[in-house]
Amino acid sequence: MFNFNTLFMKNTKFFPFLVLFAILLVAFSCNKREVITSSNLSSDDEIVNPKQNEATWIISSDGQSKGMGLQLAFFIGHTAVQCGNSCVKIFGQLGHIDCRGFGNVCNHIASVKLVDGGGALKLVFDDPDDLGDDLDFLFPDRTLQITNPQNNKDFWLNIPEQVLLRENNNVPFEILDIWFSEEPELENK
């Protein structure tokens, strides 16, 4: 018969590895969440008249642009009815998390920094709590209107659909592979 007490008494070096393995197993199994994107959903309740999404350059008190900062105002997310309460798998069960993914139900306002992401532009949120305290966030396709403060000409910030991930909730989310254009290039659905 196998006896754990005998194993630990004879092999005290084995015990810390067992404890570490148990902690990692619990941590990774509790945070596993499968996200189903809007491209995988077929819903008759999809919103077709998106609300205005916009970005504004952050201007300092001396009238100069504050680095490459932007204030974003955007609508995302949908109701549980619109996805049949089955747009996210949480602990193996289909469910719904408000204010995420396709749709225009929830208004978000956040400050971000525009950063060179190694050949592609990315946005880094100033506040780690701007999109909640989870470790992932389903961000849908969005095009945000920006007005150039020097000539009042409009251009567009394009954000492709992506699952935002971070290692812990003290780290701000990053939006990758954004681009600017003279016309909107993504649908705000």
N, C-alpha and C positions, 0 to 999 in steps of 0.2 A: 504494500500500500504506500502511496506517495504522501509524504509529510512535509508541508511547507516550513514548519518550524525547524525541522532538521536541515532543510536546504539553506535557510537563512543563517542558522547557527554555524554551519560549516563553511558557508560562502558569503561572508559579510560584504564582500565587494559587489555582489550581485544585487543586493537590496536597493542601493541608490538608482541603479539603472531601471529596475522594475518600477520604482516610484516615478521616475522621469517619464517612462513609457506610458504609465497610467495617466499622468497629467496631460501629456501630449495627445493621447487618444481622446480624452474627454474634451480638450480644447478644440481639436479639429473637428470632431463629430458634432459639437454644439454650434459651430459657425458655418457648417456646410449648408448652402442655400443654392438651389438651382433656379436660375432666372430664365423665364420664357420671354423673349423679346416681342415687340409689337409685330414684327414681320412674321412671327409664328402664330399669331392670333388671327382668327376670322370672327369679327364681331359686327353685328348690325348696329350696335350702339356707338360706333366710332364717331368722334366729333369731327365735323367737316368745316366748321367756321372757327378757325383758331383766333384767339385773342392776340393783341399786339404784344410782341416781345421786343425789348430794346436794351441797348447798352449805352452808357454815357461815360466819357472820359472823366476820370477823377482829377479835378483841378485844385491846386493848392491855393492858399490865401494870397500868394503873390501873382496869381493869374497864370502860372506855368503848370503844365501837365505834371502830375505826381508820378514820375517815372512812366511806367507803362500800365498804370492802374485803370480798371474799368469797374463801373457799377452796373451790374446786370439786373434786369427785371424781366422775369420770364414765367410763363405758365406751363406746368407739366402735370402729369398724373391723371388718373381716371377713378371712377367709382368701382366698387366691387361688382356691381351689376353689369358694368360695361365689359368686364372680362370673365363674367360667369363665376366670380370668386375663385378663379383658378389660374392666375397669371404667375404665381411664384410657388415653388415647392419649398416648404419649411419643415424640416425634420421629416421628410418623406411624404408630407401631406400637402395637397394643393390648397392655396389660400390667396390672400390679397394683402398688399401693403399700400396704404393711402399715399397719394402725392408722389408717385413714381411712375416711370414709363410713359406710354403714349397718353394722349389726352391733354386737356387744358383746364383742369379743375382747380389746381392749387397755384397760388401766386408765390413766387420766391424772389427775394431781393438779396443780392450778395455782392461783395467786393472781391475782385480777383486781380491777380497780377498776370500780365502777359509775359511768357518766358520762352526762350529758345530751348526746345526739347531735343537737341541733337539733330538738327536738320528739319524738324517740324515744330510748328508753334504749339504751345499748350497754355492752358489757364490753370493757375493755382489759386484756390480759395484762400482768402485771408484768415477766415475763422473756421476751425475744424468742425464747428457745430452748424455751419450754414445749411447743410443738407441732412441733418440729423446725426445720430450717434452710432449708426450701424457701420459695419466694415465694407459694405457694398451699397451701390445706389445705381438703379437703372435710369440712365439719362437718355431721353429720346432725341431724334433729329431735331435740331432747332436752328433757325436763322433769326438773328437779332439785328434790328436796324440801329445804325450808329450815324450820328450827324457829326461831320468834321467841324470842330469849333472855329477853324480858321476861315473856311469858305462856305459854311452851312450846307455843304453837299452831302447827301446821304450815301452810305455804303453799308455793307452787310457782313456780320460775323456769322460764319457757318460752323456748326458743331454737329459732327456725325453721331448717330446713336452708338452708345457704348455702355458697358458696365464699369462704373468707377469702383476701384478697389483701393483699400489701404490696409496697413498692417495693424494699426490700432486707432482708436477714436480720438487720440490727441494729435494726429497727423491730418492736415487738410487734404481734401480730395483734389485730384488733378484731372482736368479734361484734356485729352490728347488729340493731336491731328486736326486742329482747327485751321480755318483759312478765312481770308477776307475776299469779297467780290463786289462788283459794281451793282449786281442784281441778286436777289435772294436765290439760293440754289437748293435749299432743302424745304420740304413741307413741314409745317408746324402742326402735325396731327397728333 
